[in-house]
């Protein structure tokens, strides 16, 4: 049986990256998060304003540590 290497490689890849964002506003069951570049979006989840969270697939995945954020271009 032939193995489709492209499909096998794609199955190993995560569909959505895990990002870090700051919570800036709340709504019922949603939070407005701001990413390091300044863009904002509403995602599903509940947290407190000012908290830092991990975001994946449009949902809050958990609390992120409140460490100094360093953005670098490679």
DSSP file (Angstrom, degrees, kcal/mol; ACC not computed):
  #  RESIDUE AA STRUCTURE BP1 BP2  ACC     N-H-->O    O-->H-N    N-H-->O    O-->H-N    TCO  KAPPA ALPHA  PHI   PSI    X-CA   Y-CA   Z-CA
    1    1 A X              0   0    0      0, 0.0     2,-0.2     0, 0.0     0, 0.0   0.000 360.0 360.0 360.0 133.4    0.0    0.0    0.0
    2    2 A X        -     0   0    0      1,-0.0     2,-0.5     2,-0.0     0, 0.0  -0.494 360.0-137.8 -75.7 141.3    1.4    3.4   -1.0
    3    3 A X        -     0   0    0     -2,-0.2     2,-1.2     4,-0.0     3,-0.1  -0.880   6.7-139.7-102.4 126.9    1.9    6.0    1.8
    4    4 A X     >  -     0   0    0     -2,-0.5     4,-2.1     1,-0.2     5,-0.2  -0.735  19.4-173.5 -85.2  98.9    0.9    9.5    1.2
    5    5 A X  H  > S+     0   0    0     -2,-1.2     4,-2.5     1,-0.2     5,-0.2   0.855  80.0  56.2 -65.1 -36.3    3.8   11.4    2.8
    6    6 A X  H  > S+     0   0    0      2,-0.2     4,-2.4     1,-0.2    -1,-0.2   0.935 110.3  44.3 -61.6 -46.2    2.2   14.8    2.4
    7    7 A X  H  > S+     0   0    0      1,-0.2     4,-2.1     2,-0.2    -2,-0.2   0.895 112.9  51.9 -65.8 -39.5   -0.9   13.8    4.3
    8    8 A X  H  X S+     0   0    0     -4,-2.1     4,-0.8     2,-0.2    -1,-0.2   0.903 111.1  47.3 -63.9 -41.2    1.1   12.1    7.0
    9    9 A X  H >X S+     0   0    0     -4,-2.5     4,-0.7     1,-0.2     3,-0.7   0.911 110.9  51.7 -65.1 -43.8    3.2   15.2    7.5
   10   10 A X  H >< S+     0   0    0     -4,-2.4     3,-0.8     1,-0.2    -2,-0.2   0.856 104.1  57.8 -62.5 -35.9    0.1   17.4    7.6
   11   11 A X  H 3< S+     0   0    0     -4,-2.1    -1,-0.2     1,-0.2    -2,-0.2   0.774 103.5  53.9 -65.5 -25.5   -1.4   15.2   10.3
   12   12 A X  H << S+     0   0    0     -4,-0.8    -1,-0.2    -3,-0.7     2,-0.2   0.694  93.8  88.7 -80.4 -19.3    1.6   15.8   12.4
   13   13 A X  S << S-     0   0    0     -3,-0.8     2,-0.3    -4,-0.7     3,-0.0  -0.557  84.0-115.9 -83.0 142.6    1.2   19.6   12.2
   14   14 A X        -     0   0    0     -2,-0.2     3,-0.1     1,-0.1    -2,-0.1  -0.575  17.6-139.7 -73.1 137.6   -0.9   21.5   14.7
   15   15 A X  S    S+     0   0    0     -2,-0.3     2,-0.4     1,-0.2    -1,-0.1   0.894  86.1  25.0 -67.1 -40.3   -3.9   23.1   12.9
   16   16 A X  S    S-     0   0    0     -3,-0.0    -1,-0.2    40,-0.0     2,-0.1  -0.978  82.9-122.6-128.2 137.9   -3.7   26.4   14.9
   17   17 A X        -     0   0    0     -2,-0.4     2,-0.6    -3,-0.1    40,-0.4  -0.364  27.2-114.8 -72.5 158.3   -0.7   27.9   16.6
   18   18 A X        -     0   0    0     38,-0.1     2,-0.3    39,-0.1    38,-0.2  -0.865  40.9-173.0 -93.8 122.3   -0.7   28.7   20.3
   19   19 A X  E     -A   55   0A   0     36,-3.0    36,-3.0    -2,-0.6     2,-0.4  -0.750  20.4-130.5-115.4 160.5   -0.5   32.5   20.8
   20   20 A X  E     +A   54   0A   0     -2,-0.3    16,-0.6    34,-0.2     2,-0.3  -0.928  34.2 163.1-111.2 136.1   -0.1   34.7   23.9
   21   21 A X  E     -AB  53  35A   0     32,-2.3    32,-3.0    -2,-0.4     2,-0.4  -0.967  34.2-118.7-148.1 161.5   -2.4   37.7   24.4
   22   22 A X  E     -AB  52  34A   0     12,-2.6    12,-2.8    -2,-0.3     2,-0.5  -0.864  28.8-122.3-103.9 138.3   -3.6   40.1   27.1
   23   23 A X  E     + B   0  33A   0     28,-3.0    27,-2.7    -2,-0.4    10,-0.2  -0.673  36.8 165.6 -80.0 125.3   -7.3   40.3   28.1
   24   24 A X  E     +     0   0A   0      8,-3.3     2,-0.3    -2,-0.5     9,-0.2   0.581  60.2  12.7-117.3 -15.7   -8.6   43.8   27.6
   25   25 A X  E     - B   0  32A   0      7,-1.2     7,-2.5    23,-0.1     2,-0.3  -0.988  61.6-139.4-158.0 159.9  -12.4   43.4   27.9
   26   26 A X  E     + B   0  31A   0     -2,-0.3     2,-0.3     5,-0.2     5,-0.2  -0.905  18.2 168.3-124.4 151.4  -15.1   41.0   28.9
   27   27 A X  E >   - B   0  30A   0      3,-2.3     3,-1.4    -2,-0.3     2,-0.7  -0.889  58.9 -60.4-145.7 172.3  -18.5   39.9   27.5
   28   28 A X  T 3  S-     0   0    0     -2,-0.3     3,-0.1     1,-0.3    18,-0.1  -0.434 121.6 -16.7 -65.1 106.4  -20.8   37.0   28.4
   29   29 A X  T 3  S+     0   0    0     -2,-0.7    16,-2.3     1,-0.2     2,-0.3   0.487 126.6  84.5  79.6   3.2  -18.6   33.9   27.6
   30   30 A X  E <   -BC  27  44A   0     -3,-1.4    -3,-2.3    14,-0.3     2,-0.4  -0.945  56.6-158.7-134.3 156.2  -16.1   35.9   25.5
   31   31 A X  E     -BC  26  43A   0     12,-2.4    12,-2.5    -2,-0.3     2,-0.6  -0.984  18.5-131.3-131.5 146.9  -13.1   38.0   26.1
   32   32 A X  E     -BC  25  42A   0     -7,-2.5    -8,-3.3    -2,-0.4    -7,-1.2  -0.874  31.9-167.9 -94.3 121.8  -11.4   40.6   23.9
   33   33 A X  E     -BC  23  41A   0      8,-2.6     8,-1.7    -2,-0.6     2,-0.5  -0.842  14.2-147.7-113.9 149.8   -7.7   39.9   23.7
   34   34 A X  E     -BC  22  40A   0    -12,-2.8   -12,-2.6    -2,-0.3     6,-0.2  -0.971  14.5-146.7-117.0 126.5   -4.8   42.1   22.4
   35   35 A X  E >   -B   21   0A   0      4,-2.9     3,-2.4    -2,-0.5   -14,-0.2  -0.440  33.6 -98.3 -86.3 163.4   -1.9   40.4   20.8
   36   36 A X  T 3  S+     0   0    0    -16,-0.6    -1,-0.1     1,-0.3    35,-0.1   0.787 122.6  57.6 -54.4 -31.0    1.7   41.8   21.0
   37   37 A X  T 3  S-     0   0    0      2,-0.1    -1,-0.3     1,-0.1    -3,-0.0   0.572 121.7-104.9 -77.5  -7.8    1.4   43.5   17.6
   38   38 A X  S <  S+     0   0    0     -3,-2.4    -2,-0.1     1,-0.4     2,-0.1   0.290  76.4 133.2 104.2  -9.5   -1.6   45.5   18.8
   39   39 A X        -     0   0    0     -5,-0.1    -4,-2.9     1,-0.0    -1,-0.4  -0.442  38.6-155.9 -75.2 151.1   -4.3   43.5   17.0
   40   40 A X  E     +C   34   0A   0     -6,-0.2     2,-0.3    -2,-0.1    -6,-0.2  -0.898  16.0 170.1-126.5 155.4   -7.4   42.5   18.9
   41   41 A X  E     -C   33   0A   0     -8,-1.7    -8,-2.6    -2,-0.3     2,-0.4  -0.975  33.5-114.2-159.1 152.2  -10.1   39.9   18.6
   42   42 A X  E     +C   32   0A   0     -2,-0.3     2,-0.3   -10,-0.2   -10,-0.2  -0.759  39.4 176.6 -87.3 134.0  -13.0   38.4   20.5
   43   43 A X  E     -C   31   0A   0    -12,-2.5   -12,-2.4    -2,-0.4     2,-0.3  -0.910  33.9 -94.5-134.3 162.9  -12.5   34.7   21.6
   44   44 A X  E    S+Cd  30  59A   0     14,-2.4    16,-2.4    -2,-0.3   -14,-0.3  -0.574  76.9  67.6 -79.3 137.9  -14.4   32.2   23.7
   45   45 A X        -     0   0    0    -16,-2.3     2,-0.4    -2,-0.3    -2,-0.1  -0.730  68.7-102.6 141.7 171.8  -13.5   31.9   27.3
   46   46 A X        +     0   0    0     -2,-0.2     2,-0.3    14,-0.1   -15,-0.1  -0.994  46.5 135.8-133.9 128.5  -13.7   33.7   30.6
   47   47 A X        -     0   0    0     -2,-0.4     2,-0.3   -17,-0.1   -17,-0.1  -0.872  51.4 -85.8-151.2-179.5  -10.7   35.4   32.4
   48   48 A X    >   -     0   0    0     -2,-0.3     3,-1.8     1,-0.1   -25,-0.3  -0.712  47.7 -95.7 -98.9 151.2  -10.1   38.7   34.2
   49   49 A X  T 3  S+     0   0    0     -2,-0.3   -25,-0.2     1,-0.2     3,-0.1  -0.386 111.2  27.8 -62.6 136.8   -9.1   41.9   32.6
   50   50 A X  T 3  S+     0   0    0    -27,-2.7    -1,-0.2     1,-0.3     2,-0.1   0.273  92.8 124.6  93.5  -9.7   -5.4   42.5   32.6
   51   51 A X    <   -     0   0    0     -3,-1.8   -28,-3.0   -28,-0.1     2,-0.4  -0.436  58.3-128.8 -80.5 157.4   -4.6   38.7   32.6
   52   52 A X  E     -A   22   0A   0     12,-0.4    12,-2.7   -30,-0.2     2,-0.3  -0.905  32.1-177.5-107.0 134.7   -2.4   37.1   30.0
   53   53 A X  E     -AE  21  63A   0    -32,-3.0   -32,-2.3    -2,-0.4     2,-0.4  -0.885  30.6-117.8-132.2 158.6   -3.7   34.0   28.3
   54   54 A X  E     -AE  20  62A   0      8,-2.9     7,-3.0    -2,-0.3     8,-0.9  -0.840  33.9-161.4 -91.0 134.3   -2.8   31.3   25.8
   55   55 A X  E     +AE  19  60A   0    -36,-3.0   -36,-3.0    -2,-0.4     2,-0.3  -0.965  18.0 162.1-121.6 132.4   -5.1   31.4   22.7
   56   56 A X  E >   - E   0  59A   0      3,-2.2     3,-0.9    -2,-0.4   -38,-0.1  -0.938  68.0  -5.1-150.3 128.4   -5.6   28.6   20.2
   57   57 A X  T 3  S-     0   0    0    -40,-0.4     3,-0.1    -2,-0.3   -39,-0.1   0.809 126.7 -55.3  64.1  32.3   -8.3   28.1   17.7
   58   58 A X  T 3  S+     0   0    0      1,-0.2   -14,-2.4   -15,-0.1     2,-0.3   0.675 117.8  99.3  77.6  16.5  -10.4   31.1   18.9
   59   59 A X  E <  S-dE  44  56A   0     -3,-0.9    -3,-2.2   -16,-0.2     2,-0.5  -0.962  79.5-108.3-134.8 151.3  -10.5   29.8   22.5
   60   60 A X  E     - E   0  55A   0    -16,-2.4    -5,-0.2    -2,-0.3     3,-0.1  -0.682  30.0-175.2 -74.0 124.4   -8.7   30.6   25.7
   61   61 A X  E     -     0   0A   0     -7,-3.0     2,-0.3    -2,-0.5    -6,-0.2   0.624  55.6 -59.0 -97.3 -16.3   -6.6   27.5   26.4
   62   62 A X  E     - E   0  54A   0     -8,-0.9    -8,-2.9     2,-0.0    -1,-0.4  -0.911  68.4 -49.9 158.1 176.1   -5.3   28.7   29.8
   63   63 A X  E     - E   0  53A   0     -2,-0.3     2,-0.3   -10,-0.2   -10,-0.3  -0.565  46.4-149.3 -78.4 139.5   -3.4   31.3   31.8
   64   64 A X        -     0   0    0    -12,-2.7   -12,-0.4    -2,-0.2     2,-0.1  -0.789  29.1 -96.7-103.8 151.8    0.0   32.4   30.5
   65   65 A X        -     0   0    0     -2,-0.3     2,-1.5     1,-0.1    -1,-0.1  -0.378  29.7-123.7 -67.2 146.3    2.7   33.6   32.8
   66   66 A X        +     0   0    0     -2,-0.1     2,-0.2   -14,-0.1    -1,-0.1  -0.486  59.3 143.3 -90.6  65.8    3.0   37.3   33.2
   67   67 A X        -     0   0    0     -2,-1.5     2,-0.2     1,-0.1    -3,-0.0  -0.547  63.6 -77.5 -97.5 166.2    6.6   37.6   32.1
   68   68 A X        -     0   0    0     -2,-0.2     2,-0.5     1,-0.1    -1,-0.1  -0.462  51.3-130.6 -62.9 132.3    8.3   40.3   30.1
   69   69 A X        -     0   0    0     -2,-0.2     2,-0.5    -3,-0.1    -1,-0.1  -0.767  22.4-169.8 -93.3 128.5    7.3   39.8   26.4
   70   70 A X        -     0   0    0     -2,-0.5     2,-0.5     2,-0.0    -2,-0.0  -0.978   2.4-165.7-119.2 121.9   10.1   39.9   23.8
   71   71 A X        +     0   0    0     -2,-0.5     2,-0.4   -35,-0.1    -2,-0.0  -0.934  14.1 175.6-109.6 126.0    9.2   40.0   20.1
   72   72 A X        -     0   0    0     -2,-0.5     2,-0.5     0, 0.0    -2,-0.0  -0.966  25.2-134.8-132.5 145.8   12.0   39.2   17.7
   73   73 A X              0   0    0     -2,-0.4    -2,-0.0     1,-0.1     0, 0.0  -0.869 360.0 360.0-101.8 130.1   12.1   38.8   13.9
   74   74 A X              0   0    0     -2,-0.5    -1,-0.1     0, 0.0     0, 0.0   0.380 360.0 360.0-108.0 360.0   14.0   35.8   12.5
